[in-house]
Amino acid sequence: MQYLTGTAKKDTLEISELLTSEWEGKKVKVNGAVHAIRDMGTIAFIILRKREGLLQGVYEEGISGFSLKDVREADTVEIKGVLEKNEKAPHGIEIRMKSLKLLSEPEDEMMPLAISKWKLNTSLDAKLNYRSISLRNIRERAKFKLQEGITRAFRDFLYEQGFTEIHTPKIGAKSAEGGANLFRLEYFHRPAVLQQSPQLYKQMMVGVYDRVFETAPVFRAEKHNTKRHLNEYTSLDFEMGYIDGFEDIMAMETGLLQYMMELLKKKYATELTVLNITLPDVSRIPAVRFDEVKQRAAEKYGRGIKNPFDLEPEEEQLIGQYAKEEWDSDFVFVTHYPSKKRPFYAMDDPEDPRYTLSFDLLYKGMEITTGGQRIHSYRALREKIAARGMEEEGLTHYLDTFRHGMPPHGGLGIGLERLTMKLVDEDNVRETTLFPRDLSRLEP
């Protein structure tokens, strides 16, 4: 019988610990995976891959107490040796190895991908087919460390702003967005759907906590095969009550982006350097009406307006280009979307009901956020549902929330993978999705 009293302190060291001056010239013990072996003859460099990056070990024939022939790429090992400075080595340090203990070894002689190369020169399909292997490449995995930073910033900032984190169900009787793009399933002999958004639950919880947020998957059964769409993606959602207008939502997102860029700069400098990324300036973000910016972009770039009620991908790109050229901003809020293109819960503009008090945020010419003010009146919600020919079936509990009073409120949803994609300058959202789900991919 024994008692556990907390986390166990290990005698193996991490890179951040090795970088402190107390270990220079001393014997250290480190574990990791063999990322690459560079044999120079009597000396060889064994590069270990650890959670904080790469670490160089130096093998010296006749001094290191093991044979280089017994070590190969993808082995996991534990090494002991003396820590020394070397400006040419990763992090400016290396370990003159005295011994090596093999912890595990791969079954195959060859890796399916050359992950030790600086850039993984292979097809996207190959990367995705061997996803857990391709992500061992330093540049590939850096993208998802930055994605971690985005989510971390989202959570930390909203906690600071008094938001409560919630977790809503992904199986429901009715979808917030409606339409035909639903994954339908049988739920114990009852029809159900996978949620396209946590929207209805977010709004219900505003009546409880005033401000709520969630990071979770959402599902869209759209039969598309584009570089910007997925059938399952991660949505960063928040909803806040007691707003004066939808501008409060845009202001909150602007503050979030400012916090996010500062966090990435401070905590993820290594990944930014690895990927050669310059963070965008988010000190101020322009906001312009939907109809106005469509007209401006059409006139400047000579493109006719084909759909007056929505933005086509090419229009988003031109508006992004316009924002950069006219306002020197990678971001632009496009406000007052037409009512017919927004869900039933979107509040119409009282000055012109053809438009809504809503917005999209475009980043480098791609929509990454949709948000706006919601209808908070029980009567107005029911009237809009009826006007759209919708049924209230499946919305009973949602509507009951409003029957018993709700404050003016609004919120947004950010596509995590799209935001990461634009931040790291990829042109396909699958590059910044751990395990993509689309028309052709259901595994790994």
C-alpha positions as CSV (number, residue, x, y, z in Angstrom):
1,M,0.0,0.0,0.0
2,Q,1.3,3.5,-0.9
3,Y,0.0,7.1,-0.9
4,L,0.4,9.4,-3.9
5,T,1.1,12.9,-2.9
6,G,1.3,14.7,-6.2
7,T,3.3,14.9,-9.4
8,A,6.6,13.0,-9.4
9,K,9.8,14.9,-9.9
10,K,11.9,13.3,-12.6
11,D,15.7,13.5,-12.8
12,T,15.5,13.9,-16.6
13,L,15.7,17.5,-17.8
14,E,13.8,19.5,-20.3
15,I,15.3,22.0,-22.7
16,S,14.1,25.0,-20.7
17,E,15.8,23.6,-17.6
18,L,19.0,23.0,-19.5
19,L,19.1,26.6,-20.6
20,T,19.6,27.8,-17.1
21,S,23.2,28.5,-16.2
22,E,23.3,26.0,-13.3
23,W,23.7,23.0,-15.6
24,E,26.5,24.3,-17.9
25,G,29.5,22.0,-17.6
26,K,27.6,19.5,-15.4
27,K,26.4,15.9,-16.1
28,V,22.8,15.8,-17.2
29,K,20.2,13.2,-18.1
30,V,17.7,13.7,-21.0
31,N,15.2,11.6,-22.9
32,G,13.7,12.1,-26.3
33,A,13.2,10.6,-29.8
34,V,16.0,10.4,-32.3
35,H,15.0,13.0,-34.9
36,A,18.2,12.7,-37.1
37,I,21.7,11.3,-37.0
38,R,24.5,13.1,-38.8
39,D,27.5,10.8,-38.9
40,M,30.8,12.8,-39.5
41,G,33.1,9.8,-38.9
42,T,34.7,9.8,-35.5
43,I,32.1,12.3,-34.3
44,A,28.4,12.2,-34.9
45,F,25.5,14.4,-34.0
46,I,22.4,12.7,-32.6
47,I,19.5,15.2,-32.7
48,L,16.8,14.5,-30.2
49,R,13.2,15.7,-30.6
50,K,11.6,16.9,-27.4
51,R,8.4,18.7,-26.6
52,E,10.2,22.1,-26.5
53,G,12.2,21.5,-29.8
54,L,15.4,19.9,-30.9
55,L,18.4,19.1,-28.7
56,Q,21.9,18.1,-30.0
57,G,23.8,15.3,-28.6
58,V,27.5,14.7,-29.6
59,Y,28.8,11.2,-30.1
60,E,32.5,10.7,-29.9
61,E,34.0,7.4,-30.9
62,G,35.9,5.8,-28.1
63,I,34.5,8.2,-25.5
64,S,30.8,7.7,-25.7
65,G,30.0,4.4,-24.0
66,F,27.9,2.9,-26.8
67,S,28.1,2.1,-30.5
68,L,26.6,4.5,-33.1
69,K,25.5,1.5,-35.1
70,D,23.0,0.6,-32.3
71,V,21.1,3.9,-32.7
72,R,18.7,4.8,-35.5
73,E,16.1,7.4,-36.4
74,A,12.8,7.2,-34.4
75,D,14.4,5.3,-31.5
76,T,13.4,6.8,-28.1
77,V,16.4,7.0,-25.9
78,E,17.7,8.3,-22.6
79,I,21.2,9.9,-22.7
80,K,23.6,11.1,-20.1
81,G,26.5,13.5,-20.7
82,V,28.0,16.9,-20.0
83,L,26.1,20.0,-21.1
84,E,28.1,22.5,-23.1
85,K,27.4,25.7,-25.0
86,N,27.5,25.7,-28.8
87,E,26.1,28.7,-30.7
88,K,25.6,26.5,-33.8
89,A,23.5,23.9,-32.0
90,P,19.8,24.2,-31.5
91,H,19.1,26.5,-28.5
92,G,22.9,27.1,-28.3
93,I,23.6,24.0,-26.2
94,E,24.6,20.4,-26.7
95,I,25.3,17.3,-24.7
96,R,28.7,15.5,-24.9
97,M,27.2,12.0,-24.6
98,K,28.7,9.5,-22.2
99,S,26.0,6.8,-22.3
100,L,22.8,6.0,-24.2
101,K,19.9,3.8,-23.0
102,L,17.4,2.5,-25.6
103,L,13.8,2.9,-24.4
104,S,12.0,1.8,-27.6
105,E,12.7,1.3,-31.3
106,P,10.5,1.3,-34.4
107,E,9.6,-1.9,-36.2
108,D,10.3,-0.5,-39.7
109,E,13.7,0.2,-41.0
110,M,12.6,3.3,-42.9
111,M,10.4,6.2,-42.0
112,P,7.4,6.7,-44.4
113,L,8.3,10.5,-44.6
114,A,11.5,12.4,-44.3
115,I,10.5,14.2,-41.2
116,S,14.0,15.3,-40.3
117,K,14.1,17.6,-43.4
118,W,13.5,21.3,-42.6
119,K,10.6,21.4,-45.0
120,L,8.4,18.3,-45.5
121,N,8.4,18.2,-49.3
122,T,5.5,15.8,-49.9
123,S,1.9,16.0,-51.0
124,L,-0.9,17.0,-48.7
125,D,-2.5,13.6,-49.0
126,A,0.8,11.9,-47.9
127,K,0.9,14.3,-44.9
128,L,-2.6,13.5,-43.9
129,N,-2.3,9.7,-44.6
130,Y,0.7,9.6,-42.2
131,R,-0.6,12.5,-40.0
132,S,0.9,11.3,-36.7
133,I,4.3,10.9,-38.4
134,S,4.3,14.0,-40.6
135,L,3.6,16.2,-37.5
136,R,6.9,15.1,-36.0
137,N,8.5,17.4,-38.6
138,I,9.5,20.6,-36.7
139,R,7.7,23.0,-39.1
140,E,4.6,21.0,-39.3
141,R,4.1,20.7,-35.6
142,A,4.9,24.4,-35.1
143,K,1.6,25.2,-36.8
144,F,-0.3,23.4,-34.1
145,K,1.6,24.9,-31.3
146,L,0.5,28.3,-32.7
147,Q,-3.0,26.9,-32.8
148,E,-2.7,26.0,-29.2
149,G,-1.6,29.6,-28.5
150,I,-4.7,30.9,-30.3
151,T,-7.0,28.7,-28.2
152,R,-5.1,29.6,-25.1
153,A,-5.4,33.3,-25.8
154,F,-9.2,32.9,-26.5
155,R,-9.7,31.2,-23.1
156,D,-7.4,33.4,-21.0
157,F,-8.7,36.7,-22.5
158,L,-12.4,35.8,-22.0
159,Y,-11.7,34.6,-18.4
160,E,-10.2,38.0,-17.7
161,Q,-13.3,39.6,-19.2
162,G,-15.7,37.8,-16.8
163,F,-16.8,35.0,-19.2
164,T,-17.8,31.5,-18.0
165,E,-16.7,28.5,-20.0
166,I,-19.5,26.1,-20.9
167,H,-19.8,22.7,-22.6
168,T,-22.9,22.1,-24.7
169,P,-24.2,18.9,-26.4
170,K,-23.3,18.1,-29.9
171,I,-26.4,15.9,-30.5
172,G,-29.7,17.7,-30.6
173,A,-33.3,17.6,-31.9
174,K,-32.9,20.8,-33.9
175,S,-30.1,22.8,-35.4
176,A,-29.4,26.5,-34.7
177,E,-28.7,27.2,-38.3
178,G,-31.4,25.1,-40.0
179,G,-31.2,24.2,-43.7
180,A,-30.3,20.9,-45.4
181,N,-26.6,20.8,-44.4
182,L,-27.2,18.6,-41.4
183,F,-25.7,15.2,-40.4
184,R,-28.8,13.3,-39.4
185,L,-28.8,10.3,-37.1
186,E,-31.1,8.0,-35.2
187,Y,-31.0,8.6,-31.4
188,F,-32.7,5.7,-29.7
189,H,-35.4,5.5,-32.4
190,R,-35.8,9.3,-32.5
191,P,-34.5,11.6,-35.2
192,A,-31.5,13.8,-34.2
193,V,-28.8,16.0,-35.8
194,L,-25.2,16.8,-35.1
195,Q,-25.0,20.5,-34.1
196,Q,-23.9,23.0,-36.7
197,S,-23.3,25.5,-33.8
198,P,-23.7,25.9,-30.1
199,Q,-25.8,29.0,-30.8
200,L,-29.1,28.1,-29.1
201,Y,-27.3,26.9,-26.0
202,K,-25.0,29.9,-25.8
203,Q,-28.0,32.2,-25.9
204,M,-29.8,30.2,-23.2
205,M,-26.8,30.4,-20.9
206,V,-26.5,34.2,-21.3
207,G,-29.6,34.3,-19.1
208,V,-27.6,32.4,-16.5
209,Y,-24.0,33.8,-16.5
210,D,-24.3,36.9,-18.7
211,R,-21.1,36.1,-20.6
212,V,-20.2,32.6,-21.8
213,F,-17.8,30.9,-24.2
214,E,-17.0,27.5,-25.6
215,T,-14.3,25.8,-27.8
216,A,-15.8,22.7,-29.4
217,P,-16.4,20.9,-32.7
218,V,-19.2,21.7,-35.0
219,F,-20.5,19.8,-38.0
220,R,-21.6,20.9,-41.4
221,A,-22.9,18.3,-43.9
222,E,-22.0,20.4,-46.9
223,K,-20.9,18.5,-50.0
224,H,-18.0,20.8,-50.9
225,N,-14.4,20.0,-51.7
226,T,-12.7,23.4,-51.4
227,K,-9.5,24.6,-49.7
228,R,-11.5,26.5,-47.1
229,H,-14.2,24.1,-46.0
230,L,-14.4,21.2,-43.6
231,N,-17.2,19.0,-42.5
232,E,-16.0,19.1,-38.9
233,Y,-14.1,22.1,-37.5
234,T,-13.4,23.7,-34.1
235,S,-15.5,26.8,-33.4
236,L,-14.4,29.4,-30.8
237,D,-17.7,30.8,-29.6
238,F,-18.7,33.5,-27.2
239,E,-22.0,35.2,-26.3
240,M,-22.4,38.2,-24.0
241,G,-25.4,40.0,-22.5
242,Y,-26.3,43.6,-21.7
243,I,-24.7,45.0,-24.8
244,D,-25.5,48.4,-26.2
245,G,-25.2,47.2,-29.8
246,F,-23.4,44.7,-32.0
247,E,-20.4,47.0,-32.0
248,D,-19.7,45.8,-28.5
249,I,-19.1,42.3,-30.0
250,M,-16.7,43.6,-32.6
251,A,-14.9,45.6,-29.9
252,M,-14.5,42.5,-27.7
253,E,-13.1,40.5,-30.7
254,T,-10.7,43.3,-31.4
255,G,-9.5,43.2,-27.8
256,L,-9.2,39.4,-28.1
257,L,-7.0,39.6,-31.2
258,Q,-4.8,42.2,-29.6
259,Y,-4.4,39.9,-26.6
260,M,-3.8,36.9,-28.9
261,M,-1.0,38.6,-30.9
262,E,0.8,39.7,-27.7
263,L,0.6,36.1,-26.3
264,L,1.9,34.6,-29.5
265,K,4.7,37.1,-29.5
266,K,5.7,36.4,-25.9
267,K,5.1,32.7,-25.5
268,Y,5.4,31.3,-29.1
269,A,8.4,33.2,-30.4
270,T,10.1,29.9,-31.3
271,E,7.3,28.7,-33.5
272,L,6.9,32.2,-35.1
273,T,10.6,32.1,-36.0
274,V,10.4,28.5,-37.3
275,L,7.6,29.4,-39.6
276,N,9.0,32.9,-40.5
277,I,5.7,34.6,-39.5
278,T,5.2,38.3,-38.9
279,L,2.2,38.9,-36.8
280,P,-0.5,41.3,-38.1
281,D,-1.1,44.7,-36.7
282,V,-4.5,44.6,-34.9
283,S,-4.2,48.0,-33.1
284,R,-7.2,49.1,-35.1
285,I,-9.6,47.2,-37.4
286,P,-11.8,49.0,-40.0
287,A,-15.6,48.3,-40.0
288,V,-17.6,49.0,-43.1
289,R,-21.1,48.2,-44.2
290,F,-21.7,45.1,-46.4
291,D,-23.4,47.0,-49.3
292,E,-20.9,49.8,-49.2
293,V,-17.7,47.7,-49.3
294,K,-19.2,45.4,-52.0
295,Q,-19.7,48.5,-54.2
296,R,-16.2,49.9,-53.3
297,A,-14.5,46.7,-54.3
298,A,-16.5,46.2,-57.4
299,E,-15.7,49.7,-58.6
300,K,-12.0,49.6,-57.8
301,Y,-11.3,46.1,-59.2
302,G,-13.8,46.1,-62.1
303,R,-15.8,43.1,-60.9
304,G,-19.6,43.1,-61.3
305,I,-21.8,42.3,-58.3
306,K,-23.4,38.9,-59.1
307,N,-25.1,38.2,-55.7
308,P,-26.3,41.3,-53.8
309,F,-27.2,39.3,-50.7
310,D,-23.9,37.4,-50.0
311,L,-20.1,37.6,-50.4
312,E,-18.5,35.1,-52.8
313,P,-15.0,33.9,-52.1
314,E,-13.6,36.1,-54.8
315,E,-15.3,39.1,-53.4
316,E,-13.9,38.3,-49.9
317,Q,-10.4,38.3,-51.4
318,L,-11.0,41.6,-53.2
319,I,-12.4,43.2,-50.0
320,G,-9.4,41.9,-48.1
321,Q,-7.1,43.4,-50.8
322,Y,-9.1,46.7,-50.6
323,A,-8.7,46.8,-46.8
324,K,-5.0,46.3,-47.1
325,E,-4.5,48.9,-49.8
326,E,-6.9,51.6,-48.4
327,W,-6.6,51.1,-44.6
328,D,-3.4,49.0,-44.3
329,S,-5.2,46.3,-42.4
330,D,-5.2,42.6,-42.8
331,F,-8.5,42.5,-41.0
332,V,-11.9,44.1,-41.9
333,F,-15.3,43.9,-40.2
334,V,-18.1,43.7,-42.8
335,T,-21.3,44.8,-41.1
336,H,-25.0,44.8,-41.8
337,Y,-25.4,41.6,-43.7
338,P,-28.7,41.1,-45.6
339,S,-31.4,39.5,-43.4
340,K,-32.2,36.8,-45.8
341,K,-28.7,35.4,-45.5
342,R,-28.7,35.4,-41.7
343,P,-30.4,32.9,-39.3
344,F,-33.7,33.5,-37.6
345,Y,-32.2,34.7,-34.3
346,A,-30.2,37.6,-36.0
347,M,-31.6,41.0,-35.1
348,D,-32.8,43.1,-38.0
349,D,-31.7,46.6,-38.3
350,P,-34.6,48.7,-37.1
351,E,-33.7,51.5,-39.6
352,D,-33.7,49.1,-42.5
353,P,-35.1,45.5,-41.8
354,R,-33.5,44.2,-45.0
355,Y,-30.2,44.2,-43.2
356,T,-29.2,42.8,-39.8
357,L,-27.1,44.1,-36.9
358,S,-24.4,41.5,-37.7
359,F,-21.0,41.2,-39.2
360,D,-18.3,38.9,-40.6
361,L,-14.6,39.5,-39.9
362,L,-12.4,38.9,-42.9
363,Y,-8.7,38.1,-42.4
364,K,-6.5,38.4,-45.5
365,G,-9.6,38.0,-47.7
366,M,-11.3,35.1,-45.9
367,E,-14.2,35.0,-43.5
368,I,-13.0,33.7,-40.1
369,T,-15.7,35.1,-37.9
370,T,-19.5,35.5,-38.1
371,G,-21.3,37.4,-35.3
372,G,-23.8,40.0,-34.3
373,Q,-26.7,41.0,-32.1
374,R,-29.5,38.5,-31.4
375,I,-33.2,39.0,-31.0
376,H,-33.9,39.0,-27.2
377,S,-37.7,39.5,-27.4
378,Y,-39.8,36.3,-27.1
379,R,-42.5,37.8,-29.3
380,A,-40.1,39.1,-31.9
381,L,-38.4,35.6,-32.1
382,R,-41.7,33.8,-32.7
383,E,-42.7,36.4,-35.3
384,K,-39.5,35.9,-37.3
385,I,-39.7,32.1,-37.0
386,A,-43.3,32.3,-38.4
387,A,-42.3,34.8,-41.1
388,R,-39.7,32.3,-42.4
389,G,-42.1,29.4,-42.5
390,M,-40.2,27.6,-39.8
391,E,-41.7,25.2,-37.2
392,E,-41.3,25.8,-33.5
393,E,-40.9,22.0,-32.9
394,G,-37.6,21.3,-31.3
395,L,-37.2,24.9,-30.2
396,T,-39.5,24.8,-27.2
397,H,-36.9,24.9,-24.5
398,Y,-35.0,27.7,-26.4
399,L,-38.1,29.8,-26.7
400,D,-39.1,29.2,-23.1
401,T,-35.8,30.9,-22.1
402,F,-36.9,34.1,-23.8
403,R,-40.5,33.8,-22.5
404,H,-39.0,34.3,-19.0
405,G,-36.8,37.3,-20.0
406,M,-33.4,37.8,-21.7
407,P,-31.1,40.8,-21.8
408,P,-29.9,42.4,-25.1
409,H,-27.1,40.1,-26.2
410,G,-24.9,39.0,-29.0
411,G,-21.9,36.9,-29.9
412,L,-19.8,35.3,-32.5
413,G,-18.1,32.1,-33.7
414,I,-14.4,31.9,-35.0
415,G,-13.2,29.1,-37.1
416,L,-10.0,28.0,-35.4
417,E,-8.5,26.1,-38.3
418,R,-9.2,29.0,-40.8
419,L,-7.7,31.5,-38.4
420,T,-4.6,29.4,-38.0
421,M,-4.4,28.8,-41.8
422,K,-4.4,32.5,-42.5
423,L,-1.9,33.3,-39.7
424,V,0.7,30.8,-41.0
425,D,0.0,31.7,-44.7
426,E,-1.2,28.3,-45.8
427,D,-3.7,28.0,-48.7
428,N,-5.6,24.9,-47.6
429,V,-7.4,24.6,-44.3
430,R,-6.4,20.9,-44.1
431,E,-2.8,22.0,-43.5
432,T,-3.9,23.4,-40.1
433,T,-6.4,20.7,-39.1
434,L,-5.0,17.8,-37.1
435,F,-7.2,15.1,-38.6
436,P,-9.4,16.7,-41.3
437,R,-12.9,15.4,-42.0
438,D,-14.2,16.2,-45.5
439,L,-16.0,14.5,-48.4
440,S,-13.2,12.0,-49.0
441,R,-11.5,11.6,-45.6
442,L,-12.9,9.8,-42.6
443,E,-9.6,8.5,-41.2
444,P,-7.1,8.6,-39.7
